[in-house]
Every structure is written in C-alpha cells, then in structure tokens.
Amino acid sequence: MRIIGAARITAAAVAGAALLVACGGEEQSELKQELAAMTKDLRGKVDPLPQVKTYEPVPYKGESMVDPFVPGRIVVAQASTGGGGGGVQPDLNRPKEPLEAFPLEAVQMFGTLRGRAGIVVDHWLYYATGGLAWSYDALSRTQTASTPQGGAAGVQHCGGDADD
C-alpha cells in the first residue's frame, strides 16, 4: 500500500513539474523584452534620510505663579465679584420639568437612532430626517408614611362599616 501511495505522489509531482516547464516557452519572450526595456533605467535608488533636528527643551517658568484653581483663590474671586461670578444665574425657584423628577443615577441605559434619506433633483438636495431616543430606567419607590400620595392606605370596603 505504501509503495502504491508513494508512486502516485511521485507521478503527480513529475506531472506538475512538466506542466510548469511547458509554460516557460518562447511565448512570453516579447513581454520579457518589453519589461526589460521599461525597467533598464529603474535601479533601486533611495534618497538619504534628512538630518534629525535636536530637541531643545523649554524650561517651564510658571511654577512660581499663583495657581488660579486653588480653592482659596476661587473663594477670593467669588467674594470680590459679589458671590457667583456675575452674569446670568440660574433660577433655582423655577418649576421643575417632568423629567427632572427622576434621578440621573436611575438611568441604566439610553440610546438614540437617527436616519436621513435624500434625493438630488437639478442640483438641489431634498432630504428628510427623523429619529428617536430611548432609555431604560430602574425607579423604585419607598413609602415611609402611612398614606400614599394621592390616595388612602388600607383596604377599602364597599358598603357597610369599615369595622365589619
């Protein structure tokens, strides 16, 4: 069995080599001559690398200056401007928006999706766009009072006394 398998492998190798040798005929001599003519002036020439400029470090001279972000410096700046730094201040007594009732820590996941489609007509682009947003929130409510907000606690009896 081994001799027959080895003979088959040898025959296949000889046949493959014969096919490769047959491809090396004079059919491609014109192509080889044309390539030789085109590449006769192209010899590997690499330009020398440019000189590397030496790096001169610039000394930092600001460590002796006052740091503007030190908390004591900020307090002094706020006191000199009359409190909050001037300018437009938020209205902390304004009515809250409905979404402000939810804490940001409760948002576990959120995302947005936006699509746009358009068509070009006479060098004008007409397009429409739209999208949506979603979030996954985990909100919990702990009731610490005996009466929930907006209703009465306990079992409601329909008709009769509550003591029945």
Secondary structure as GFF3:
##gff-version 3
##sequence-region A 1 164
A	DSSP	alpha_helix	2	22	.	.	.	ID=ss1
A	DSSP	three_ten_helix	26	28	.	.	.	ID=ss2
A	DSSP	alpha_helix	29	38	.	.	.	ID=ss3
A	DSSP	alpha_helix	71	81	.	.	.	ID=ss4
A	DSSP	three_ten_helix	98	101	.	.	.	ID=ss5
A	DSSP	three_ten_helix	104	106	.	.	.	ID=ss6
A	DSSP	beta_strand	107	121	.	.	.	ID=ss7
A	DSSP	beta_strand	124	137	.	.	.	ID=ss8
###
